[in-house]
Every structure is written in C-alpha cells, then in structure tokens.
Amino acid sequence: MICKTPEPPYYAVIFTSTLNEVDEHYSEMSELTEAAAEKMEGYIGNEHFRNEDGFGIHISYWKDMDSIKRWKHDELHKKAKQKGISEFYKNYTVRISKVEMDSSL
Amino acid sequence: MICKTPEPPYYAVIFTSTLNEVDEHYSEMSELTEAAAEKMEGYIGNEHFRNEDGFGIHISYWKDMDSIKRWKHDELHKKAKQKGISEFYKNYTVRISKVEMDSSL
C-alpha cells in the first residue's frame, strides 16, 4: 500500500477532503476518476484512505508539473470535480508539492 | 480534520508506514512524539490516519526546511525513530515536499 516512487524530484498532489456522506455514488465516481488518472502520462501512483466519517486523504504522485496540469484539464476529471463540488464534498484542500527528498525502511 | 495552512510556499512531510502490529505501546510513543512536534518552531499542523491493518499516512506541515531539520535532530524524535525502526515499523517511506500551490473548498 506504500507507493513505489522514483528518485526525487517528483510531485505529490495531496488531496484532503470531507464528504457530506459516504455512498456508492461517490465510490463509483472515485473509481472511474482513479482509473482515468492511472492512464495519464506522468502518473506514478497513489496512497489513500477514507474513514467512516467521510474524512479522507488521497495522495497521487506525478513525474512533473506538466503531467499534473494535463490531468487538471482532462475532461473526465473536470466533470468529476464539478460533480464532487456540487454533490459530494463538504470541504477539501488540494496541495501541489514538489518532493525534494525521501527515504525508506 | 483538514489542516489550516498559510499561503504557499510551506513544507509537507509525508510519512507513510505499515506497523508490525497496532498496539498501545506504539500509540503512546506516537502521541508523545506528536506533542513534542507541536512545540517546535515552524510546526503548522498535521493530517493523519491509521487503519486496523496497520497502514497509516501522516502528513505534517512546516513553515520551512530549517524547521524540519531542527525536528529531524530533536533528541526525543531521534529516540522515537530508533524505537520505531527496531520495534514497530514493518516498512515506511518519508517524503519531504515543498507545497507550491493550494486551493480549498
């Protein structure tokens, strides 16, 4: 479940959110969006969870900022984001960060 | 549960880990370490979870790289890290990243 990532630098998109309620409609949209992200050039992988109260952290790793910008402007992603804002998310914060160093055990 | 952070840039330390087993000894050490981090200059806040299988994500936010370095060399933190490696962690990855932009709903 720990994502295998290349030597830094690479990028991490940290998406923290709270859902209005956890239901199958959100799960379905989330899986479709995830499957689309995995096909994008520059996508490395992700680490995520969501608890029963609707709080979740989703970190996706990307090769570079250009890959993140392409994903930002992807049509399926934009529709999912709009639907998420209007129906699913109580609140969220998305942070785009550059991983400068890492180490593993 | 979503951490309030200042205008970028700031830093995120993404710590993903798997425990050998989830027990009260780890929880106790984790709480003491967290309390010590909160007193460090430059500490902003954190977002975290751990599931029943022992997989966890812990993201701490820091003002700058100097704050992270001071925390890295803190004696209590170094002891907790050694104990974690010898007793608690099956594996982990720690990533130090610079948050370049963010947005919230």
Backbone of each chain as ProteinMPNN parsed JSONL, in Angstrom:
{"seq_chain_A": "MICKTPEPPYYAVIFTSTLNEVDEHYSEMSELTEAAAEKMEGYIGNEHFRNEDGFGIHISYWKDMDSIKRWKHDELHKKAKQKGISEFYKNYTVRISKVEMDSSL", "coords_chain_A": {"N_chain_A": [[0.828, -1.202, 0.0], [2.192, 1.113, 0.35], [3.324, 3.534, -1.834], [5.425, 2.979, -4.624], [7.995, 4.984, -5.619], [9.961, 7.056, -7.876], [13.446, 8.235, -7.879], [13.719, 11.395, -6.218], [13.68, 14.673, -7.864], [10.066, 14.604, -7.751], [6.475, 14.936, -8.037], [3.875, 15.487, -5.563], [0.44, 15.339, -5.157], [-1.585, 16.382, -2.768], [-4.58, 15.596, -1.529], [-7.017, 16.414, 0.593], [-10.075, 15.703, 2.11], [-13.546, 16.111, 3.127], [-16.47, 14.27, 3.059], [-19.973, 14.851, 2.359], [-21.665, 12.664, 2.736], [-20.818, 9.177, 2.884], [-21.227, 7.283, 0.138], [-22.386, 4.94, -2.431], [-22.462, 6.247, -4.865], [-20.495, 8.186, -4.789], [-18.246, 6.531, -4.479], [-18.258, 5.123, -6.881], [-17.815, 7.167, -8.798], [-15.333, 8.006, -7.903], [-13.725, 5.743, -8.358], [-13.835, 5.544, -11.172], [-12.594, 7.94, -11.876], [-10.093, 7.609, -10.774], [-9.181, 5.428, -12.293], [-8.945, 6.682, -14.754], [-6.957, 8.567, -14.216], [-4.775, 6.919, -13.812], [-4.106, 6.214, -16.355], [-2.917, 8.417, -17.417], [-0.147, 10.174, -18.815], [2.842, 10.386, -17.017], [1.788, 9.85, -14.569], [2.38, 8.336, -11.44], [1.553, 6.869, -9.111], [-0.511, 6.145, -6.183], [-1.535, 6.858, -2.756], [-3.961, 6.271, -0.38], [-6.899, 6.765, 1.709], [-10.122, 6.517, 3.296], [-12.197, 7.377, 5.993], [-15.011, 6.194, 8.05], [-16.42, 8.416, 8.798], [-16.27, 10.05, 6.681], [-13.984, 11.488, 6.218], [-11.042, 11.918, 4.35], [-7.784, 11.168, 2.945], [-5.987, 11.616, 0.037], [-3.244, 10.918, -1.808], [-1.618, 11.588, -4.739], [1.027, 10.685, -6.913], [3.231, 12.216, -9.19], [5.135, 12.624, -12.194], [6.021, 15.197, -13.049], [5.262, 18.786, -13.059], [3.962, 19.441, -15.446], [2.582, 17.081, -16.096], [0.677, 17.058, -14.081], [-0.755, 19.347, -14.726], [-1.848, 18.608, -17.188], [-3.577, 16.589, -16.341], [-5.223, 18.124, -14.71], [-6.661, 19.532, -16.621], [-8.026, 17.573, -17.961], [-10.968, 16.242, -19.423], [-12.797, 14.346, -18.246], [-11.9, 14.431, -15.632], [-12.408, 17.102, -14.954], [-15.21, 17.142, -15.051], [-15.782, 15.336, -12.987], [-14.757, 16.746, -10.856], [-16.465, 19.001, -10.782], [-18.911, 17.704, -10.212], [-18.227, 16.597, -7.776], [-17.888, 18.918, -6.207], [-20.48, 20.022, -6.315], [-22.079, 17.982, -5.286], [-20.808, 16.072, -3.506], [-18.582, 16.838, -1.786], [-18.062, 18.2, 1.399], [-16.055, 19.833, 2.284], [-12.74, 20.591, 1.052], [-9.141, 20.412, 0.638], [-6.631, 20.955, -1.688], [-3.292, 20.308, -2.36], [-0.398, 21.096, -4.109], [2.692, 19.73, -4.383], [6.286, 19.621, -4.417], [8.34, 16.911, -4.25], [11.286, 16.822, -2.597], [13.186, 15.279, -1.291], [13.544, 11.88, -0.17], [13.182, 8.934, 1.937], [13.408, 5.453, 2.836], [12.298, 2.595, 4.769]], "CA_chain_A": [[0.0, 0.0, 0.0], [3.085, 2.266, 0.218], [3.577, 3.698, -3.263], [6.815, 2.939, -5.085], [8.226, 6.227, -6.364], [11.338, 7.162, -8.385], [14.316, 9.2, -7.192], [13.275, 12.793, -6.33], [12.372, 15.271, -7.595], [8.791, 14.268, -8.399], [5.429, 15.749, -7.405], [2.796, 14.87, -4.791], [-0.795, 16.119, -5.033], [-2.2, 15.98, -1.504], [-6.0, 15.979, -1.569], [-7.677, 16.072, 1.854], [-11.47, 16.087, 1.924], [-14.621, 15.556, 3.953], [-17.676, 14.06, 2.254], [-21.27, 15.036, 3.02], [-21.926, 11.305, 3.221], [-20.104, 8.159, 2.115], [-22.201, 6.407, -0.53], [-21.87, 4.219, -3.601], [-22.327, 7.17, -5.996], [-19.153, 8.769, -4.695], [-17.26, 5.467, -4.713], [-18.248, 4.824, -8.316], [-17.149, 8.277, -9.476], [-13.95, 7.987, -7.469], [-13.02, 4.652, -9.057], [-13.713, 5.905, -12.59], [-11.621, 9.028, -11.974], [-8.804, 6.979, -10.471], [-8.789, 4.619, -13.464], [-8.537, 7.623, -15.809], [-5.675, 9.154, -13.801], [-3.729, 5.9, -13.99], [-3.729, 6.147, -17.781], [-2.273, 9.666, -17.821], [1.313, 10.205, -18.89], [3.452, 11.049, -15.874], [1.194, 9.361, -13.308], [3.248, 7.336, -10.808], [0.772, 6.004, -8.226], [-1.192, 6.887, -5.123], [-1.77, 6.312, -1.417], [-5.206, 6.917, 0.043], [-7.839, 6.113, 2.628], [-11.236, 7.355, 3.753], [-12.827, 6.717, 7.144], [-16.483, 6.11, 8.04], [-16.985, 9.757, 8.995], [-16.19, 10.783, 5.423], [-12.699, 12.196, 6.087], [-10.107, 11.136, 3.546], [-6.549, 11.73, 2.388], [-5.602, 10.947, -1.202], [-2.008, 11.5, -2.34], [-1.183, 10.996, -6.009], [2.399, 11.062, -7.251], [3.356, 12.551, -10.609], [6.511, 12.842, -12.669], [6.357, 16.627, -13.106], [4.119, 19.699, -13.014], [3.225, 19.357, -16.717], [1.654, 15.943, -16.006], [-0.429, 17.473, -13.198], [-1.569, 20.317, -15.478], [-2.635, 17.853, -18.185], [-4.653, 15.917, -15.579], [-6.146, 19.176, -14.267], [-7.504, 19.95, -17.745], [-8.692, 16.409, -18.535], [-12.425, 16.472, -19.399], [-13.438, 13.489, -17.237], [-11.504, 14.937, -14.325], [-13.117, 18.362, -14.712], [-16.614, 16.811, -14.745], [-15.8, 14.711, -11.658], [-14.52, 17.822, -9.887], [-17.712, 19.774, -10.686], [-19.891, 16.867, -9.525], [-17.763, 16.496, -6.397], [-18.171, 20.186, -5.527], [-21.923, 20.266, -6.179], [-22.829, 16.906, -4.615], [-20.181, 15.159, -2.544], [-17.624, 17.363, -0.811], [-18.395, 19.232, 2.373], [-14.909, 20.725, 2.09], [-11.499, 19.91, 0.674], [-7.955, 21.202, 0.311], [-5.693, 20.262, -2.579], [-1.972, 20.94, -2.279], [0.554, 20.575, -5.096], [4.003, 19.861, -3.744], [7.434, 19.016, -5.089], [9.106, 16.08, -3.323], [12.701, 17.163, -2.777], [13.993, 14.154, -0.817], [12.77, 10.838, 0.502], [13.935, 7.77, 2.409], [12.505, 4.34, 3.123], [12.745, 1.435, 5.547]], "C_chain_A": [[0.871, 1.265, 0.0], [3.486, 2.353, -1.253], [5.081, 3.679, -3.567], [7.036, 4.157, -5.983], [9.696, 6.289, -6.812], [12.207, 8.069, -7.507], [13.716, 10.602, -7.299], [14.181, 13.56, -7.309], [11.225, 14.624, -8.378], [7.724, 15.041, -7.617], [4.407, 14.908, -6.635], [1.607, 15.827, -4.769], [-1.542, 15.57, -3.816], [-3.63, 16.513, -1.476], [-6.669, 15.488, -0.288], [-9.115, 16.548, 1.773], [-12.398, 15.487, 2.975], [-15.863, 15.453, 3.076], [-18.918, 14.414, 3.065], [-21.755, 13.702, 3.572], [-21.193, 10.321, 2.32], [-21.157, 7.271, 1.466], [-21.616, 5.82, -1.807], [-21.702, 5.135, -4.809], [-20.938, 7.818, -5.981], [-18.09, 7.722, -5.029], [-17.121, 5.156, -6.195], [-17.493, 5.911, -9.09], [-15.654, 8.269, -9.176], [-13.141, 6.913, -8.207], [-12.806, 4.956, -10.539], [-12.626, 6.97, -12.777], [-10.213, 8.486, -11.751], [-8.282, 6.188, -11.678], [-8.304, 5.512, -14.607], [-7.177, 8.241, -15.484], [-4.522, 8.183, -14.08], [-3.255, 5.785, -15.43], [-2.982, 7.391, -18.256], [-0.747, 9.506, -17.839], [1.859, 10.953, -17.661], [2.873, 10.635, -14.532], [2.091, 8.273, -12.728], [2.442, 6.365, -9.943], [0.117, 6.82, -7.131], [-1.219, 6.132, -3.797], [-3.02, 7.009, -0.902], [-5.974, 6.1, 1.068], [-9.024, 7.056, 2.802], [-11.891, 6.645, 4.935], [-14.36, 6.81, 7.087], [-17.153, 7.465, 8.226], [-16.903, 10.604, 7.716], [-14.906, 11.574, 5.254], [-11.708, 11.322, 5.311], [-8.868, 11.908, 3.153], [-6.232, 10.929, 1.131], [-4.353, 11.653, -1.72], [-1.709, 10.815, -3.663], [0.195, 11.556, -6.353], [2.526, 11.185, -8.766], [4.81, 12.882, -10.936], [6.926, 14.312, -12.602], [5.091, 17.482, -13.109], [3.302, 19.65, -14.312], [2.2, 18.224, -16.689], [0.436, 16.319, -15.17], [-1.353, 18.448, -13.93], [-2.426, 19.616, -16.54], [-3.827, 17.183, -17.501], [-5.69, 16.943, -15.111], [-7.134, 19.549, -15.373], [-8.181, 18.787, -18.464], [-10.215, 16.547, -18.363], [-13.141, 15.635, -18.331], [-13.143, 14.006, -15.83], [-12.268, 16.213, -13.979], [-14.583, 18.112, -14.342], [-16.736, 16.218, -13.342], [-15.639, 15.779, -10.581], [-15.795, 18.652, -9.671], [-18.774, 19.006, -9.894], [-19.524, 16.736, -8.04], [-18.119, 17.739, -5.601], [-19.671, 20.366, -5.3], [-22.632, 19.208, -5.34], [-22.136, 16.266, -3.411], [-19.349, 15.808, -1.436], [-18.224, 18.423, 0.111], [-17.291, 20.292, 2.315], [-13.699, 19.901, 1.631], [-10.365, 20.916, 0.561], [-7.081, 20.364, -0.598], [-4.382, 21.035, -2.578], [-1.039, 20.277, -3.297], [1.959, 20.822, -4.574], [5.079, 19.092, -4.498], [8.244, 18.22, -4.062], [10.591, 16.285, -3.601], [13.627, 16.054, -2.293], [13.09, 13.114, -0.177], [13.707, 9.754, 1.014], [12.943, 6.705, 2.841], [13.15, 3.328, 4.056], [12.198, 0.219, 4.855]], "O_chain_A": [[0.385, 2.354, -0.304], [3.931, 1.369, -1.844], [5.885, 4.283, -2.858], [6.342, 4.334, -6.984], [10.564, 5.658, -6.209], [11.735, 8.605, -6.504], [13.244, 10.974, -8.373], [15.314, 13.148, -7.555], [11.398, 14.164, -9.507], [8.041, 15.725, -6.644], [4.113, 13.772, -7.005], [1.753, 16.993, -4.403], [-2.057, 14.452, -3.833], [-3.857, 17.721, -1.409], [-6.863, 14.286, -0.107], [-9.356, 17.696, 1.4], [-12.073, 14.491, 3.621], [-16.261, 16.423, 2.431], [-18.928, 14.298, 4.29], [-22.196, 13.613, 4.718], [-20.971, 10.592, 1.14], [-21.9, 6.58, 2.164], [-20.503, 6.156, -2.211], [-20.894, 4.845, -5.691], [-20.298, 7.975, -7.021], [-17.149, 7.998, -5.772], [-16.018, 4.954, -6.701], [-16.643, 5.612, -9.929], [-14.823, 8.491, -10.057], [-12.009, 7.157, -8.625], [-11.746, 4.671, -11.096], [-11.839, 6.904, -13.721], [-9.27, 8.857, -12.449], [-7.106, 6.27, -12.033], [-7.378, 5.156, -15.335], [-6.343, 8.416, -16.372], [-3.445, 8.582, -14.523], [-2.147, 5.318, -15.696], [-2.471, 7.416, -19.376], [-0.156, 8.813, -17.011], [1.375, 12.033, -17.322], [3.391, 11.013, -13.481], [2.518, 7.376, -13.455], [2.635, 5.153, -10.041], [0.181, 8.049, -7.146], [-0.959, 4.931, -3.738], [-3.117, 8.233, -0.987], [-5.726, 4.91, 1.262], [-8.936, 8.245, 2.495], [-12.115, 5.436, 4.881], [-14.922, 7.429, 6.183], [-18.314, 7.646, 7.858], [-17.402, 11.728, 7.674], [-14.743, 12.267, 4.25], [-11.562, 10.133, 5.593], [-8.888, 13.134, 3.039], [-6.213, 9.698, 1.163], [-4.392, 12.842, -2.034], [-1.563, 9.594, -3.709], [0.488, 12.728, -6.119], [1.998, 10.367, -9.519], [5.584, 13.343, -10.097], [8.028, 14.638, -12.161], [3.979, 16.954, -13.157], [2.081, 19.801, -14.278], [1.086, 18.376, -17.19], [-0.692, 15.951, -15.498], [-2.573, 18.389, -13.781], [-3.579, 19.984, -16.762], [-4.944, 17.208, -18.018], [-6.889, 16.666, -15.115], [-8.298, 19.845, -15.102], [-8.845, 18.997, -19.478], [-10.692, 16.921, -17.291], [-13.988, 16.15, -17.601], [-14.013, 14.018, -14.959], [-12.72, 16.384, -12.847], [-15.132, 18.764, -13.454], [-17.661, 16.544, -12.598], [-16.289, 15.732, -9.537], [-16.16, 18.965, -8.538], [-19.446, 19.565, -9.027], [-20.393, 16.761, -7.168], [-18.591, 17.647, -4.467], [-20.092, 20.807, -4.231], [-23.672, 19.489, -4.743], [-22.785, 15.953, -2.413], [-19.403, 15.379, -0.284], [-18.812, 19.406, -0.341], [-17.566, 21.492, 2.299], [-13.653, 18.683, 1.802], [-10.594, 22.116, 0.41], [-6.819, 19.196, -0.312], [-4.36, 22.251, -2.769], [-0.912, 19.054, -3.336], [2.366, 21.962, -4.35], [4.82, 18.065, -5.125], [8.773, 18.794, -3.11], [11.089, 15.969, -4.681], [14.73, 15.895, -2.817], [12.001, 13.433, 0.3], [14.86, 9.657, 0.595], [11.794, 7.001, 3.17], [14.373, 3.214, 4.129], [12.427, -0.903, 5.305]]}, "seq_chain_B": "MICKTPEPPYYAVIFTSTLNEVDEHYSEMSELTEAAAEKMEGYIGNEHFRNEDGFGIHISYWKDMDSIKRWKHDELHKKAKQKGISEFYKNYTVRISKVEMDSSL", "coords_chain_B": {"N_chain_B": [[-10.744, 18.371, 10.636], [-9.223, 18.75, 8.443], [-6.196, 20.308, 7.844], [-5.378, 23.65, 8.691], [-3.572, 25.796, 6.772], [-0.904, 28.131, 5.927], [-0.474, 30.697, 3.324], [1.091, 29.304, 0.424], [4.682, 29.415, -0.285], [5.102, 26.423, 1.721], [6.075, 23.616, 3.756], [5.526, 20.031, 3.399], [5.687, 17.063, 5.18], [5.486, 13.899, 4.26], [4.587, 10.969, 5.617], [4.417, 7.679, 5.236], [3.424, 4.549, 6.421], [3.707, 1.093, 7.537], [2.683, -0.808, 10.236], [4.072, -3.404, 12.341], [2.34, -4.491, 14.246], [-0.701, -3.089, 15.544], [-0.639, -1.493, 18.506], [-0.896, -0.487, 22.027], [1.555, 0.456, 22.879], [2.79, 1.56, 20.665], [0.938, 3.595, 20.089], [1.158, 5.213, 22.355], [3.857, 6.135, 22.193], [3.657, 7.478, 19.785], [1.847, 9.54, 20.363], [3.296, 11.021, 22.29], [5.445, 11.846, 20.721], [4.167, 13.36, 18.801], [3.12, 15.424, 20.407], [5.512, 16.648, 21.137], [6.443, 17.534, 18.649], [4.547, 19.454, 18.046], [5.326, 21.531, 19.639], [7.523, 22.56, 18.422], [9.342, 25.171, 16.784], [8.027, 26.573, 13.854], [6.351, 24.511, 13.222], [3.279, 23.641, 11.754], [0.895, 22.034, 11.557], [-1.04, 18.938, 11.302], [-2.24, 16.103, 9.355], [-3.732, 12.997, 9.598], [-4.07, 9.364, 9.66], [-4.673, 5.951, 10.654], [-5.218, 2.62, 9.678], [-6.922, -0.504, 10.642], [-5.331, -2.554, 9.774], [-2.815, -1.662, 10.131], [-1.734, 0.118, 8.357], [-0.75, 3.406, 7.634], [-1.054, 6.982, 7.053], [0.685, 9.916, 7.581], [0.768, 13.278, 7.562], [2.712, 16.041, 8.101], [2.813, 19.553, 8.438], [5.023, 22.232, 7.775], [6.758, 25.321, 8.338], [9.184, 25.878, 6.978], [12.225, 24.472, 5.471], [14.308, 24.552, 7.345], [12.974, 24.329, 9.829], [12.091, 21.697, 9.667], [14.511, 20.359, 9.633], [15.494, 20.985, 12.194], [13.625, 19.573, 13.719], [14.191, 17.015, 12.814], [16.641, 16.577, 14.057], [16.025, 16.641, 16.726], [16.204, 15.345, 20.019], [14.277, 13.646, 21.368], [12.709, 12.961, 19.17], [14.587, 11.575, 17.604], [15.085, 9.344, 19.221], [12.535, 8.18, 19.257], [12.316, 7.527, 16.583], [14.351, 5.596, 16.281], [13.353, 3.601, 18.019], [10.971, 3.072, 16.728], [11.903, 1.991, 14.302], [13.248, -0.302, 15.237], [11.26, -1.703, 16.613], [8.507, -1.206, 15.808], [7.83, -0.496, 13.06], [7.036, -2.098, 10.038], [7.57, -1.336, 7.471], [8.375, 1.846, 5.948], [7.926, 5.023, 4.258], [9.319, 8.177, 3.988], [8.681, 11.395, 2.862], [9.878, 14.505, 1.885], [8.448, 17.47, 1.035], [7.848, 20.429, -0.906], [5.248, 22.626, -0.717], [3.8, 24.137, -3.378], [1.534, 25.312, -4.439], [-1.92, 25.772, -3.494], [-5.439, 25.022, -3.004], [-8.785, 25.5, -1.81], [-12.041, 24.224, -0.852]], "CA_chain_B": [[-9.627, 17.448, 10.488], [-8.351, 19.293, 7.397], [-5.281, 21.244, 8.498], [-5.364, 25.032, 8.2], [-2.179, 26.111, 6.426], [-0.75, 29.506, 5.411], [-0.221, 30.807, 1.881], [2.349, 28.677, -0.006], [5.198, 28.062, -0.048], [5.396, 25.829, 3.02], [6.54, 22.24, 3.512], [4.743, 18.882, 3.863], [6.437, 15.826, 5.376], [4.526, 12.804, 4.042], [5.141, 9.765, 6.243], [3.524, 6.539, 5.009], [4.051, 3.425, 7.123], [2.953, -0.089, 7.928], [3.144, -1.311, 11.532], [4.039, -4.856, 12.568], [1.002, -4.641, 14.812], [-1.196, -1.865, 16.168], [-0.82, -1.712, 19.945], [-0.893, 0.724, 22.852], [2.918, 0.967, 23.002], [3.013, 2.462, 19.533], [0.06, 4.77, 20.25], [1.726, 6.058, 23.402], [5.042, 6.79, 21.631], [3.189, 8.358, 18.731], [1.245, 10.725, 20.99], [4.368, 11.804, 22.895], [6.224, 12.443, 19.635], [3.294, 14.38, 18.213], [3.071, 16.553, 21.34], [6.804, 17.331, 21.05], [6.49, 18.214, 17.346], [3.663, 20.63, 18.113], [6.016, 22.62, 20.347], [8.673, 23.02, 17.638], [9.18, 26.388, 15.983], [7.822, 26.293, 12.434], [5.346, 23.463, 13.038], [1.972, 24.227, 11.414], [-0.201, 21.126, 11.914], [-0.935, 17.637, 10.626], [-3.416, 15.322, 8.963], [-3.251, 11.617, 9.675], [-4.967, 8.254, 9.987], [-4.098, 4.605, 10.547], [-6.311, 1.644, 9.681], [-6.765, -1.675, 11.53], [-4.259, -3.415, 9.247], [-1.527, -1.072, 10.484], [-1.269, 1.058, 7.326], [-1.07, 4.776, 8.009], [-0.473, 8.157, 6.386], [0.795, 11.046, 8.498], [1.345, 14.44, 6.877], [2.883, 17.211, 8.964], [3.101, 20.763, 7.671], [6.079, 23.026, 8.406], [6.992, 26.634, 7.735], [10.313, 25.863, 6.05], [13.113, 23.315, 5.586], [15.065, 24.663, 8.604], [12.135, 23.776, 10.906], [12.093, 20.231, 9.507], [15.856, 19.898, 10.041], [15.562, 21.051, 13.665], [12.814, 18.452, 14.213], [14.937, 15.795, 12.488], [17.742, 16.401, 15.008], [15.496, 16.674, 18.095], [16.59, 14.094, 20.711], [13.105, 12.784, 21.556], [12.324, 12.465, 17.853], [15.58, 10.58, 17.165], [14.855, 8.12, 20.001], [11.28, 7.587, 18.775], [12.599, 6.96, 15.262], [15.113, 4.354, 16.508], [12.423, 2.627, 18.589], [10.038, 2.729, 15.646], [12.587, 1.116, 13.342], [13.595, -1.592, 15.837], [10.114, -2.418, 17.187], [7.129, -1.008, 15.344], [7.554, -0.373, 11.628], [7.376, -3.13, 9.056], [8.222, -0.505, 6.456], [7.856, 3.218, 5.834], [8.587, 5.969, 3.355], [9.122, 9.577, 4.377], [8.952, 12.276, 1.721], [9.868, 15.93, 2.238], [7.991, 18.161, -0.171], [7.56, 21.87, -0.821], [3.932, 22.928, -1.278], [3.97, 25.295, -4.25], [0.216, 25.975, -4.577], [-3.024, 25.022, -2.904], [-6.773, 25.628, -3.105], [-9.722, 24.868, -0.879], [-13.488, 24.426, -0.968]], "C_chain_B": [[-8.705, 17.843, 9.324], [-7.513, 20.389, 8.029], [-5.361, 22.63, 7.85], [-3.907, 25.409, 7.971], [-2.101, 27.521, 5.843], [-0.642, 29.511, 3.881], [1.06, 30.062, 1.528], [3.387, 29.756, -0.32], [5.311, 27.702, 1.437], [5.754, 24.371, 2.737], [5.582, 21.184, 4.069], [5.685, 17.694, 4.006], [5.417, 14.688, 5.337], [5.153, 11.517, 4.55], [4.117, 8.637, 6.093], [4.178, 5.315, 5.619], [3.101, 2.246, 7.318], [3.551, -0.588, 9.234], [3.171, -2.835, 11.541], [2.72, -5.243, 13.223], [0.6, -3.335, 15.494], [-1.398, -2.151, 17.654], [-0.646, -0.414, 20.729], [0.515, 1.294, 23.02], [3.233, 1.937, 21.86], [2.193, 3.745, 19.71], [0.631, 5.755, 21.258], [2.927, 6.849, 22.863], [4.628, 7.843, 20.602], [2.616, 9.654, 19.315], [2.295, 11.632, 21.629], [5.168, 12.546, 21.827], [5.447, 13.588, 18.996], [3.263, 15.637, 19.095], [4.371, 17.357, 21.295], [6.918, 18.113, 19.741], [5.7, 19.517, 17.393], [4.322, 21.819, 18.806], [7.181, 23.204, 19.544], [8.337, 24.302, 16.879], [9.002, 25.988, 14.507], [6.823, 25.189, 12.149], [4.001, 24.12, 12.748], [0.817, 23.326, 11.87], [-0.047, 19.809, 11.178], [-2.292, 17.085, 10.231], [-2.955, 13.874, 8.989], [-4.372, 10.614, 9.9], [-4.125, 6.989, 10.046], [-5.252, 3.614, 10.567], [-5.978, 0.416, 10.541], [-5.658, -2.625, 11.061], [-2.87, -2.853, 9.55], [-0.967, -0.128, 9.438], [-1.68, 2.474, 7.723], [-0.409, 5.818, 7.129], [-0.46, 9.275, 7.423], [1.477, 12.172, 7.728], [1.492, 15.559, 7.898], [3.316, 18.381, 8.09], [4.039, 21.658, 8.474], [6.313, 24.306, 7.608], [8.085, 26.59, 6.671], [11.211, 24.643, 6.313], [13.935, 23.35, 6.885], [14.277, 24.078, 9.775], [12.152, 22.255, 10.858], [13.435, 19.655, 9.961], [16.02, 19.925, 11.552], [14.785, 19.884, 14.27], [13.532, 17.116, 13.965], [16.015, 15.508, 13.532], [17.317, 16.512, 16.473], [15.738, 15.314, 18.765], [15.418, 13.131, 20.897], [12.682, 12.15, 20.23], [13.284, 11.365, 17.377], [15.388, 9.251, 17.905], [13.592, 7.398, 19.527], [11.511, 6.893, 17.429], [13.336, 5.622, 15.401], [14.211, 3.246, 17.036], [11.426, 2.147, 17.522], [10.655, 1.733, 14.678], [12.829, -0.267, 13.957], [12.367, -2.391, 16.28], [8.816, -2.353, 16.39], [6.907, -1.085, 13.837], [7.978, -1.591, 10.82], [8.11, -2.436, 7.901], [7.642, 0.91, 6.5], [8.561, 3.951, 4.72], [8.287, 7.366, 3.888], [9.555, 10.458, 3.209], [8.857, 13.734, 2.187], [9.556, 16.726, 0.987], [7.642, 19.615, 0.102], [6.217, 22.146, -1.492], [4.032, 24.23, -2.065], [2.662, 26.04, -4.483], [-0.846, 25.13, -3.907], [-4.337, 25.739, -3.176], [-7.729, 24.84, -2.237], [-11.169, 25.122, -1.287], [-14.004, 24.645, 0.433]], "O_chain_B": [[-7.578, 17.361, 9.215], [-8.045, 21.294, 8.672], [-5.405, 22.76, 6.627], [-3.098, 25.344, 8.896], [-3.089, 28.047, 5.332], [-0.711, 28.465, 3.237], [2.041, 30.172, 2.264], [3.018, 30.898, -0.593], [5.577, 28.555, 2.284], [5.734, 23.945, 1.582], [4.913, 21.409, 5.078], [6.402, 17.352, 3.065], [4.599, 14.531, 6.244], [6.132, 11.029, 3.986], [3.075, 8.646, 6.748], [5.356, 5.057, 5.373], [1.879, 2.384, 7.27], [4.764, -0.772, 9.341], [2.393, -3.481, 10.839], [2.066, -6.2, 12.809], [1.45, -2.575, 15.959], [-2.243, -2.97, 18.017], [-0.294, 0.623, 20.167], [0.664, 2.489, 23.275], [3.852, 2.983, 22.06], [2.702, 4.847, 19.504], [0.595, 6.968, 21.052], [3.015, 8.063, 23.045], [5.177, 8.944, 20.558], [2.882, 10.74, 18.8], [2.208, 12.856, 21.531], [5.523, 13.712, 21.996], [6.003, 14.643, 18.692], [3.365, 16.76, 18.601], [4.353, 18.584, 21.399], [7.434, 19.23, 19.728], [6.123, 20.541, 16.855], [3.932, 22.967, 18.595], [7.76, 24.218, 19.932], [7.219, 24.493, 16.401], [9.749, 25.158, 13.99], [6.475, 24.942, 10.995], [3.623, 25.068, 13.436], [-0.13, 23.801, 12.497], [0.959, 19.582, 10.506], [-3.337, 17.534, 10.702], [-1.893, 13.555, 8.454], [-5.484, 10.979, 10.283], [-3.0, 6.959, 9.549], [-6.168, 3.746, 11.379], [-4.884, 0.316, 11.096], [-5.117, -3.401, 11.85], [-1.862, -3.497, 9.259], [0.143, 0.379, 9.592], [-2.827, 2.709, 8.103], [0.646, 5.582, 6.539], [-1.474, 9.547, 8.066], [2.621, 12.035, 7.296], [0.504, 15.982, 8.499], [4.078, 18.221, 7.137], [3.881, 21.824, 9.684], [6.1, 24.367, 6.397], [7.944, 27.181, 5.601], [10.984, 23.884, 7.255], [14.226, 22.302, 7.46], [14.854, 23.4, 10.625], [12.221, 21.6, 11.898], [13.488, 18.599, 10.591], [16.606, 19.013, 12.135], [15.243, 19.273, 15.235], [13.485, 16.21, 14.796], [16.278, 14.351, 13.858], [18.164, 16.479, 17.366], [15.507, 14.267, 18.161], [15.544, 11.939, 20.619], [12.342, 10.969, 20.17], [12.855, 10.354, 16.82], [15.508, 8.178, 17.315], [13.572, 6.173, 19.41], [10.973, 5.816, 17.172], [12.997, 4.644, 14.736], [14.277, 2.105, 16.579], [11.096, 0.963, 17.445], [10.018, 0.757, 14.281], [12.642, -1.286, 13.291], [12.416, -3.62, 16.322], [8.096, -3.348, 16.307], [5.922, -1.664, 13.38], [9.117, -2.053, 10.905], [9.142, -2.912, 7.429], [6.551, 1.13, 7.027], [9.647, 3.564, 4.287], [7.141, 7.691, 4.2], [10.638, 10.293, 2.648], [7.871, 14.135, 2.807], [10.293, 16.674, 0.002], [7.201, 19.976, 1.193], [6.064, 21.928, -2.693], [4.312, 25.289, -1.502], [2.665, 27.252, -4.7], [-0.692, 23.917, -3.768], [-4.35, 26.917, -3.535], [-7.511, 23.66, -1.963], [-11.479, 26.098, -1.97], [-15.204, 24.842, 0.625]]}, "name": "protein", "num_of_chains": 2, "seq": "MICKTPEPPYYAVIFTSTLNEVDEHYSEMSELTEAAAEKMEGYIGNEHFRNEDGFGIHISYWKDMDSIKRWKHDELHKKAKQKGISEFYKNYTVRISKVEMDSSLMICKTPEPPYYAVIFTSTLNEVDEHYSEMSELTEAAAEKMEGYIGNEHFRNEDGFGIHISYWKDMDSIKRWKHDELHKKAKQKGISEFYKNYTVRISKVEMDSSL"}
